[in-house]
Amino acid sequence: MNVLVLLPFHDGQRATLEAGAPDAEFVYTTKADVTDEQIEAADAIIGSLAPDRLPAARNLKLLQLNSAGYDNYVNPAGTVPADVKLTCAVGAYGQAVSEHMFAMLLALMKRLIGYRDDQRAHEWTDRGPVTTLANTRVLVLGAGDIGAHFARLCSAMGAHVCGLRRHVGEVPEGFEAMRTMDELFDLLPDADVVVSFLPSSDATRGLADKKFFDACKQGCYFVNGGRGDLVVQDDLIAALESTKLAGAAIDVTTPEPLPADSPLWDAPNLFITPHVAGQFHLYTVLDNIAAIAAENLRHLAAGEPLRNEVAH
């Protein structure tokens, strides 16, 4: 088996990956430098090869994405050939994204952004009362790997966390309850913090609109670490300007990069980061991807079901 790796694995991560296919030949390069010849020779590709390069992958059996999302690889045109196994990296980003969004939320609740502005202005200012997560009600939309990590962080600080997903099923650690998305508007009025890690879909695009924010509790916090198209951005700005929301933290926008003239930049009590909660900034992400990919290489060789396989 020829395995083409497009990710910046260090030696330890390479060892983890290669243990999944001891007899395979591994070629390491980057997405920018990979050649059509390397793509054609690959039986398995580890990393999100640009969809427009896939026609060169004539021998491909497995495409292991380095992202949890796979929107660009499944569409009516069939970007990935039907006989190629497509797997994503769900389970790799829970710690990284949840910690990032949790830190953004606490920064808002403790007014740390304003104090940073005061420091730069050389001003000694008391910005007044702050809030805590203790005894608050936190509503997490999207109770998968990232949502469960986030729930544990909030629960550790004394919050009461309810998760929302399509089917209730088992209630993971960190959540006190699990509900379905059909109950969203029944739960919004009681939530002190509303957090979304939802993927992009027909059901979620534009979900966080005026109706959504009007249903929220006065003075609640809104956090989005999922997809930018969840939010109608003008409606988010209006909710912040009216103080319906005490603050909002977003790592995703529409479009990305966010244009310099977007009114989001100047919205009050809005904390924006440039879609960096995931990526590879925290070392555990690449550790996790290497382990997932190694597992799938083993399963592929044995003809067994793959982890995180995506229908396409």
N, C-alpha and C positions, 0 to 999 in steps of 0.2 A: 504494500500500500504506500502511495506517495501522499504525504501530508504537507500542505502548504500553510504556513502560519504567518498571519499578517499583523500580529500583536506584539507589543514591546515587552515580552516576557523576559525576566532575569533568569539566571541559571537554575535557581531553585524551582521556579515555575515551569521552566522547560523540562526539568526532570520529572515533575508531576505529570505533565502532559505526555511525555514520551513513555512513561510507565503504562499508559493506557494502550499503547501499540508498540510493544518492544521490538517487533520485527519490521516496523515501518521505516521509511526514509523521510526525514523531516527537513524541510527547507524553510528558513526564516528570512523574511523580508518585510517590507512595509507596504501599506496600501498605495502610497505614492510611487514606490519603486517597482512594484510587481509587474512582471512582463506577461504578455499573452502566452508565451511559451511555458512559463511556470504555471499559469492558470490551466492551460490545456493538459499538462502532465499530471495535475492533481486529482487524486481520488477523493480527498477530503480537504476542505478549506476551513481553517480556523480563523474567524474574523469576518467582519461585515464587508465583503467585497462589494464594490459599487455595482448596482444592478446592471448598468450599461456595459460592464465588463463580463457579465455572465455568459454571453454567447461563445466566448473563447473556452468555456469549461466543458469540453466535449466528453471527458471521462469522469465527470464529477458524480460521486455517490452521496456525499454529505457536505452540506454547508452549515457550519456552526457559527451563528451570529454572535457578536460580542455585546449585543444589546438585548434588553428585555423586550423591547418593541420590535415589530416586524412588518410595519405598515407598508414599507417600500418594496417588500418582497412577495406580497400576496395581493393580487388585483385581477380584474377580469382578463387582462392580457396574459397572465401567467408568467410573471417575471422569472420564476424558478421552474425549470423543467419538471414535469410531473413525476419522473422516475428518480429525482434527487430528493433525498431526505433533508428537510429544513428544520433546524432546531435553534431555539433562542436561549438567552442567558438569564432567564427568570431564576432568582435565587442568588444572583451575584451582587446585587446592588442594595440589598436591604439595609445593611449597616451604614453604608456611605450616604445614601439619600436621606434616610431617617435622621441621622445625626445632624446633617446639614440643615434640614428643614426645622428640626427641633431647636437648633441654635438660633436660627432666624426668628422663630416664634418667641423664644426667651428674650432675645435682644429687643423685640418690640415691647414685650410685657414689662421689661425693666428699664425702658427708655434709653437703652444704651446707644442707639443711633444718634439721638439728640445730644447725649453727652460727648460722643465722638466729634460731632459738629462743634460743640462748645470748646473742646480741647484745641481743635484746629484754629478756632477764632480767638484763643487765649481768654476765654470767658469762664468765670467761676459761677456756675448757675445751678440752682436747685430746681429740678424739673417736676417736683411734686410726687404724688402718690404713684405707686406701681402695683402691679397685680401678680398673682401667683397661680400656678396650676393646681395647687392643693385644693381638693374638694370641688374642682370645676368639672363640667361635663364636656367631654371631648368627643366629637363625632368624626369618625374616619371613613371617608368614602374610598373604597378600594382596600379590602382587608386581606391582601395577599402578603407576599414576603416583606415588602417595604412597609405596608400598613401595620403589619404585626410587629415589626421592629419599632416603629414609631409608638405604637400602643404601649409597649413595654417601658419605653422611656417615660411616657406620660404617667403611666400607672405607678412607676417608681417614685414619682413626685406627689402621689396622692390623688391623681385625677381619676375620674370615673369614665371609662372609655367604652364607647359603643361603636361597633363596626357595621358598615353597610357593604353588601355584595349581592350578586345575583341570586345565590342560594345560601341559606343560612348555614347548614352543615355544622361541623364541629366549631366550638368557640376557642380560638387560639389563646395562649397565655398572653396576658396584658389587657385583654378585652373582658369587660364584665357582661356584655351582651352582644349578640349579632342579629341584625335585621336585614331585610331585603331592600333593594333600591326603591321599590314601590312605596316604602314608608318614609322616604326622604322628607317630604314636606310636613309630615307629622312630627318629625324629630328636630327639624331646624330651629323652631322657636325656643327650644330648651337648651340648645348647645351654646356653651361659652366659647368654644373653639371649633371651627369647621375646617377639616383638613382633607384634601383630595390627592390621591395617588392613582386616579382612574386613567386607563388608557384612552386613546382616541378611538371613537366609534360613532356611528350614526346616533346612538342613544346619548352620548355624552357631549357632543359638540354643541356649544352654546348653552349647556345646562345651567351654568352659573350666570344667570341673567338678572334683570330687574325683579322678576317674580321670585327668584331664588334669594336675592339679597333682602328683598322686602320681608321674606318669611323668616329671616335670621333674627336672633335675639338682639335687642338694642345693645350696642357696645361689645359685640363678639369679635373675635379675631378669625380671619380667613387665611388659609395656607394652601398653596397649590404647588405640589412637586411632581405632578403627573404630566399633563399635556396642556399647552397654552390654549388650544382651541376649545377647552372646557369653558373658558371665561369670555363673556361679552365685555370687552375691556372698558368701553364707555360706561357701562352699568356698574362696573367695579369702581371706577373713578367717582361716579355719582354717589355710591354708597359710602365712600371714604369722605368725600366733601361734606356730606350731610351728617357725618359722624354716626350713621347707622352702624358702621364698622369702626371699632377702636383702632384697627390696623390690619394690614395684610402683608403677607410674605409670599413672594412668587419666584420660582427659579425658571419658569417657562413663560413664554409670551408668544403672541402672533403679530407680525412674523418674527423670525429670529435670523440674524441679530435684530434687536429692536432699533428702529430708526432713531436718529438723534432728535428728530422733531416730534417724537411720539409724546402725547400728553401724559402717558404713564410715568415718565421720568419725574414729573413735578407734582404728582398726586400726593396729598398729605398722608403721612403715616404709612407709606408703602415702601417696603424693603424689597429690592430687586437684585437678584444675582443672575448671571448670564448662562443659565443651563449648565451649571458646573457641579451640581450636587452629586451626580453620578460620575460619568466618564471614568478616568483611571487615576484620579487625584488621591484616593485612599488606596493603599497597597492591597487591602483585602479584596478589592474588586478583581484584580488580575489573578490573585490566588484562587478565587472562587471560579473564575472563568476557566482557568487551567484545569481545575478539578472536574468541572462539568464536561469540558471537552474530552478529557481523558476517559471519563465514564462512557461518553457516547462513542468514542472510538472502540472501546471494548465491546459495547453492545452491537455496534455495526459489524465488527468482525464475527461476532457470535450469532448474528441474525436475530438479535433480540430487540424488543421495543426500546426506543430511544427516550431519554429524558428531555422534556420540554419540546417534543416534536410538534410542529405547526402544520396543520392541514393547509394545502394550497392547490 
